[in-house]
Amino acid sequence: MSKIIIIDDDPDILDASSLVLTSKGFEVITATNPEDGYEMVIKNQPDLIILDVMMNEPDDGFFLAQKFRRANITTPILMYTSVSKATGMDFEVGVMVPVDEFVEKPISPEELISKVEKLLKVRIAR
Amino acid sequence: MISLIPSWAHHYDEFWSTLRKRNLWFIKLRFGAAVMLASAVLSAEFLLNLKLTAIQETALYTITFSILAYNVLLVYIRQFVKCSAEAFNPIHISLIQMSLDLLVLQLLCYYTGGIESPLFMLFVFHVIIGSLILPGRIVYTFVTATIAAFTLVIYLEYAGILTHHGISGLLSAPLYNNNAFIVLHLSMFAFVLIMCVVITNRIANELYRMEQELFDSLDKLKSAEAEKQKYIMGVVHEIKTPLSALQSYLDIILEKYLGPLDEKVEEKLSRSRVRSQEAISLIDDILKISKIKLMDELNLEKISIVDLISMLTDRQSVNFHKKVISLSINNLRSNDGMIEGDRLLLEIAFSNLINNAIKYTGYNGKIDIDISDTKNDLTITVSDSGVGIPQEELNKIFNDFYRASNIKHKEYYGTGLGLSIVKQIITRHKGEVSVTSPSKLKTASNPGTAVTVILPLAV
């Protein structure tokens, strides 16, 4: 069973996302700040990391994503954003922002599930 | 090297463009002056019965011709002017103009009688103009030089070293050899000239200073507006966070992740979800507008509007089918010029227009997108056979949060920000957007709306 770590400072978003993902049979671990999140990823070796873009500081999510990549953690990262790409925030999947996919809040259950499944499939293919 | 740029000129762009405009204006004026001079010579001879000598006539026509010649030359060298303090700039043109004009005026005075000539009054006019465009000390130098040169010529004539060219028939007795007359005239001349420069310079400086202050205030206002937009973005973001959580829970409950629901509860929760979705799309629109207003630069690239529009209509094909709306895209262009623009922003603008057309057009309606061009512009018109906009409200349609009275509180949900976003984007692309209703697709029951966007073609 795939293991997913969600890192977000909003406990309700953590709760709601966990509910959706556990109902699909995923094992979900949550963390409410970047430091705990990083430790848990190291300890639990998840198959997917879900990361909120803004935690205490705007950009915290990006920094954490870069930290994972620098530590050679290649686990796919799905990022929750509060602003869509359409608002001109140029989130591009790439080197600067080393994440694999974005979901704009509010996160609809279907979108979350489909993106999670897509990323996990890529993970298996890798 | 003294600086030619006045100390008050902080806003260089405005400073240079004003100077350029003034230079051009003086060049145009000078063509008129040459014509006036030639006709003055003719009318002096024929209407006033003044006798000009052959030398005087030759001199005056040569001067007229020289004015025309150096004016043409000025028009020619204007194109090499660069608006930069280090390069050949508009101030240099002003200096050249002023020097040549003063020299020509000096000659004109000499050949029409020196101190006896009424033409010396024209000096006043020139120093006033000079004071308007040049820094104070330059103008003072010019004035001092003018007074000195004029005095020198007068006294050389007085002493008989320079030949006097008086206009016969003008004075009953010559005055160029009357020292008292010369002293009085010259001192009044010098006094008037200096006073003119002092007064004009002061007034001009004061005006420039006020103008610059206005520009400074405008800059401050702009940065305050940017601050405000950032603040709004921050606040709106904060509002979105709890709403997103609320929406997530509603989704989970309504999609039965927590088990079956009572029918009545489900209905009310569905309404709650619709209402919270409304709030979130309003927030997203406000964020979009703030972001566009804060954008300093556009990500410019060459874009084919026809491709962009067919991509956007493809994306909406489900909605066209759902409402059985017949869409026709009419490419009426004679060239296939591209637009230079920000792809993302133009996508937002045109998808807003297309979505609006679909939203406000009833079942079995029609939507036409016409794309035509002129030499410099591309015109895109999105017409629909929808509900239309009341005539008296057309001018308010681009205001933030404006919604037409005939669609308010109806089945059409909207934030009233769509067209405002479109306007922001099109304006940022140096284009224009306008709305007309009824449109060419009007039916017996529906007037329809047409939105026209004009964008400059890429060069």
Chai-1 contact restraints between the chains, C-beta under 6 A:
chainA,res_idxA,chainB,res_idxB,connection_type,confidence,min_distance_angstrom,max_distance_angstrom,comment,restraint_id
A,D10,B,A245,contact,1.0,0.0,6.0,A-B,restraint_1
A,D12,B,A245,contact,1.0,0.0,6.0,A-B,restraint_2
A,I13,B,A245,contact,1.0,0.0,6.0,A-B,restraint_3
A,A16,B,S248,contact,1.0,0.0,6.0,A-B,restraint_4
A,A16,B,Y249,contact,1.0,0.0,6.0,A-B,restraint_5
A,A16,B,I252,contact,1.0,0.0,6.0,A-B,restraint_6
A,L19,B,I252,contact,1.0,0.0,6.0,A-B,restraint_7
A,L19,B,Y257,contact,1.0,0.0,6.0,A-B,restraint_8
A,S23,B,Y257,contact,1.0,0.0,6.0,A-B,restraint_9
A,S82,B,K240,contact,1.0,0.0,6.0,A-B,restraint_10
A,V83,B,L287,contact,1.0,0.0,6.0,A-B,restraint_11
A,T87,B,L287,contact,1.0,0.0,6.0,A-B,restraint_12
A,T87,B,K288,contact,1.0,0.0,6.0,A-B,restraint_13
A,T87,B,K291,contact,1.0,0.0,6.0,A-B,restraint_14
A,G88,B,K291,contact,1.0,0.0,6.0,A-B,restraint_15
A,K105,B,S244,contact,1.0,0.0,6.0,A-B,restraint_16
A,P106,B,S244,contact,1.0,0.0,6.0,A-B,restraint_17
A,P106,B,Q247,contact,1.0,0.0,6.0,A-B,restraint_18
A,P106,B,S248,contact,1.0,0.0,6.0,A-B,restraint_19
A,I107,B,S248,contact,1.0,0.0,6.0,A-B,restraint_20
A,S108,B,D251,contact,1.0,0.0,6.0,A-B,restraint_21
A,P109,B,D251,contact,1.0,0.0,6.0,A-B,restraint_22
A,P109,B,E255,contact,1.0,0.0,6.0,A-B,restraint_23
